[in-house]
């Protein structure tokens, strides 16, 4: 006998059972590992909403090299001091600038003939600071300011939200509405009437911040011979809800 198209569609991502035991059932009050109450439908609703970022995180690095670690560190400190002063002045009290990485590494040369050990020919010092920028329109200007004052690496640029709670609530509301729509369709297909919500739980929120390809941005800057061009784009927040509904025969 041919199955209904509703049950063939993977897009529904639904599960239903009548007195069937399962691990997921243990999440619902009154449902133990031995079975679930009859007349129960479980549905999963997912929704993704987009939002314009209003906060940026920028990682700028200073890499210096010298014959000694002390000299490389001193040179690095001078440049980083200039960068910190410039960034804090430009970003203002609404932002934040902090160190997120500091590393000293040896530079090794080719071993001498007949020897296996590589000689130390110098040292490299890398210092990285992260800026939280409350004005996303100022990001390109701040990148150029950092480079002008001695930064020679742009390691990371991410756009996000100062407060994601309202957007998460919007995604959760949309996911719950989808769950009810799916449950209604499934109940109708089975000749059932959808009842009250027995249990509901929300899954982990997924926030996809906007990451900028800095290599592409630098190439665009070279081609245009202007300040670094930055496009914020939209970020995505995804919510998932799992809902158990009671059902009764549709008489």
C-alpha positions as CSV (number, residue, x, y, z in Angstrom):
1,X,0.0,0.0,0.0
2,X,1.4,3.5,-0.9
3,X,2.4,5.6,2.0
4,X,1.1,9.2,2.4
5,X,3.4,11.9,1.2
6,X,3.3,13.5,4.7
7,X,5.2,10.6,6.1
8,X,7.7,10.5,3.2
9,X,8.8,14.2,3.6
10,X,12.0,14.5,5.5
11,X,11.4,18.2,5.9
12,X,8.8,17.6,8.6
13,X,11.5,16.1,10.9
14,X,8.7,14.8,13.1
15,X,8.4,11.8,15.4
16,X,5.1,10.4,16.8
17,X,4.2,7.5,18.8
18,X,1.4,5.9,20.8
19,X,2.7,4.1,23.8
20,X,6.2,3.6,22.3
21,X,9.2,3.6,24.6
22,X,12.2,5.7,23.8
23,X,15.1,7.8,25.2
24,X,13.5,11.1,24.2
25,X,10.3,10.2,26.0
26,X,12.1,10.4,29.4
27,X,12.3,14.2,29.0
28,X,8.5,14.5,29.4
29,X,6.8,14.4,32.9
30,X,5.2,11.0,33.3
31,X,7.1,9.4,30.5
32,X,9.6,6.8,31.8
33,X,11.9,4.4,30.0
34,X,9.1,1.8,30.1
35,X,6.8,3.7,27.7
36,X,4.9,6.9,27.0
37,X,1.3,7.8,27.5
38,X,-1.1,7.1,24.6
39,X,-2.2,9.8,22.4
40,X,1.0,11.9,22.4
41,X,2.6,13.6,19.5
42,X,6.2,15.0,19.6
43,X,7.3,17.6,17.1
44,X,10.5,19.7,16.6
45,X,10.3,23.2,15.3
46,X,13.3,25.1,13.9
47,X,13.6,28.7,12.9
48,X,16.4,31.1,11.8
49,X,16.2,34.9,12.0
50,X,18.6,37.5,10.7
51,X,19.8,40.7,12.3
52,X,22.1,43.6,11.5
53,X,25.2,43.5,13.7
54,X,25.8,46.4,16.1
55,X,29.2,45.3,17.5
56,X,32.5,44.3,16.1
57,X,35.5,42.4,17.5
58,X,38.8,43.1,15.8
59,X,42.1,41.3,16.5
60,X,45.2,43.3,15.5
61,X,48.7,41.9,15.9
62,X,52.3,43.2,16.0
63,X,55.0,40.8,14.9
64,X,58.6,41.8,15.4
65,X,61.9,40.0,14.8
66,X,65.4,40.5,16.1
67,X,68.6,38.6,16.9
68,X,67.6,38.5,20.6
69,X,64.3,38.0,22.4
70,X,64.9,41.2,24.4
71,X,65.4,43.3,21.3
72,X,62.4,41.8,19.6
73,X,60.3,42.3,22.7
74,X,61.3,45.9,23.1
75,X,60.6,46.8,19.5
76,X,57.2,45.1,19.8
77,X,56.3,46.9,23.0
78,X,57.0,50.3,21.4
79,X,54.8,49.6,18.5
80,X,52.0,48.1,20.6
81,X,52.0,51.1,23.0
82,X,51.3,53.4,20.0
83,X,48.6,51.2,18.8
84,X,46.9,50.9,22.2
85,X,46.9,54.7,22.7
86,X,45.4,55.3,19.2
87,X,42.8,52.5,19.5
88,X,41.5,53.5,22.9
89,X,41.2,57.2,21.9
90,X,39.3,56.3,18.7
91,X,37.0,53.6,20.2
92,X,36.1,55.6,23.3
93,X,34.6,54.5,26.6
94,X,31.8,52.4,24.9
95,X,34.4,49.9,23.7
96,X,37.2,47.8,25.0
97,X,40.8,47.0,24.1
98,X,42.6,44.1,25.7
99,X,45.5,41.8,25.1
100,X,44.5,38.3,23.9
101,X,47.8,36.8,22.9
102,X,51.6,37.1,23.4
103,X,54.2,34.7,22.1
104,X,58.0,34.5,21.7
105,X,59.3,32.0,19.3
106,X,62.8,31.0,18.1
107,X,63.9,31.4,14.5
108,X,66.1,28.5,13.4
109,X,68.6,28.4,10.6
110,X,70.1,25.6,8.6
111,X,72.4,23.3,10.5
112,X,76.1,23.5,9.7
113,X,77.7,20.8,7.6
114,X,78.0,17.6,9.5
115,X,75.7,18.8,12.3
116,X,72.1,17.9,13.1
117,X,71.1,20.7,15.4
118,X,69.6,23.9,13.9
119,X,71.2,27.1,15.2
120,X,69.0,29.9,16.7
121,X,69.3,32.8,14.3
122,X,66.8,35.1,16.0
123,X,63.5,35.5,17.8
124,X,60.0,36.5,16.8
125,X,57.6,38.2,19.2
126,X,53.8,38.3,18.4
127,X,51.5,40.5,20.4
128,X,47.7,40.5,19.7
129,X,45.1,42.9,21.0
130,X,41.3,42.6,20.7
131,X,39.1,45.6,20.3
132,X,35.3,45.5,20.9
133,X,34.0,48.3,18.7
134,X,30.5,49.6,19.4
135,X,30.2,51.5,16.1
136,X,30.4,49.0,13.2
137,X,30.8,51.9,10.7
138,X,34.1,52.8,12.3
139,X,35.8,49.4,11.8
140,X,37.5,50.2,8.5
141,X,38.9,53.4,10.0
142,X,40.2,51.6,13.1
143,X,41.9,48.9,11.0
144,X,43.7,51.6,9.1
145,X,44.6,53.4,12.3
146,X,46.1,50.2,13.7
147,X,48.2,49.6,10.6
148,X,49.4,53.2,10.5
149,X,50.7,52.9,14.1
150,X,52.6,49.7,13.7
151,X,50.2,46.7,13.4
152,X,51.2,44.3,10.7
153,X,48.6,41.6,11.2
154,X,44.8,41.7,11.1
155,X,44.0,38.3,12.5
156,X,40.3,38.3,13.0
157,X,37.2,40.5,12.4
158,X,33.8,39.3,13.6
159,X,30.5,41.2,13.7
160,X,28.0,40.3,16.4
161,X,25.3,41.8,18.7
162,X,25.6,43.8,21.9
163,X,22.5,42.1,23.2
164,X,21.2,39.0,21.3
165,X,18.2,38.3,23.7
166,X,15.5,40.1,21.6
167,X,16.6,38.2,18.5
168,X,16.8,34.9,20.3
169,X,13.2,35.5,21.6
170,X,12.1,36.2,18.0
171,X,13.7,33.0,16.8
172,X,12.2,31.0,19.6
173,X,8.7,32.4,18.9
174,X,9.0,31.4,15.2
175,X,10.3,27.9,16.1
176,X,7.3,27.4,18.4
177,X,4.9,28.5,15.7
178,X,6.4,26.0,13.3
179,X,6.2,23.2,15.8
180,X,2.4,23.8,16.3
181,X,1.9,24.0,12.5
182,X,3.6,20.7,12.1
183,X,1.8,19.0,14.9
184,X,-1.6,20.2,13.5
185,X,-0.8,18.8,10.1
186,X,0.4,15.5,11.5
187,X,-2.7,15.1,13.8
188,X,-5.0,15.9,10.9
189,X,-3.3,13.3,8.7
190,X,-3.9,10.7,11.4
191,X,-7.5,11.6,12.1
192,X,-6.7,13.1,15.5
193,X,-7.5,16.3,17.3
194,X,-4.6,18.3,18.7
195,X,-4.9,18.9,22.4
196,X,-2.9,20.7,25.1
197,X,0.8,21.1,25.3
198,X,2.2,18.3,27.6
199,X,5.8,19.5,27.6
200,X,8.0,22.0,25.8
201,X,11.8,22.5,25.8
202,X,14.1,24.7,23.8
203,X,17.4,23.5,22.4
204,X,20.7,25.3,22.2
205,X,20.7,28.6,20.3
206,X,23.1,28.9,17.4
207,X,24.4,32.3,16.7
208,X,26.4,32.6,13.4
209,X,28.4,35.9,13.6
210,X,29.6,37.5,10.4
211,X,33.3,36.8,9.9
212,X,35.1,39.0,7.4
213,X,37.6,37.7,4.9
214,X,40.4,40.2,5.7
215,X,42.6,39.0,2.7
216,X,39.8,40.0,0.3
217,X,39.3,43.3,2.2
218,X,43.0,44.2,1.9
219,X,43.0,43.4,-1.8
220,X,40.0,45.7,-2.3
221,X,41.8,48.4,-0.4
222,X,44.8,48.1,-2.7
223,X,42.7,48.2,-5.8
224,X,40.7,51.2,-4.7
225,X,43.6,53.0,-3.0
226,X,41.3,54.1,-0.2
227,X,40.5,53.1,3.4
228,X,39.8,49.5,4.2
229,X,36.3,48.7,2.9
230,X,34.1,46.6,5.3
231,X,30.6,45.2,4.8
232,X,28.9,44.0,7.9
233,X,26.3,41.8,6.3
234,X,23.7,40.0,8.4
235,X,24.2,37.5,11.2
236,X,21.9,34.5,11.8
237,X,20.4,33.1,15.0
238,X,18.8,29.7,15.0
239,X,16.4,28.3,17.7
240,X,15.0,24.8,18.1
241,X,12.0,23.8,20.3
242,X,10.6,20.3,21.1
243,X,7.0,20.1,21.9
244,X,4.8,17.2,23.1
245,X,1.1,17.6,22.4
246,X,-1.8,15.4,23.7
247,X,-4.3,14.1,21.1
248,X,-7.8,12.7,21.0
249,X,-9.6,10.9,18.3
250,X,-11.3,13.3,15.9
251,X,-14.9,12.2,16.1
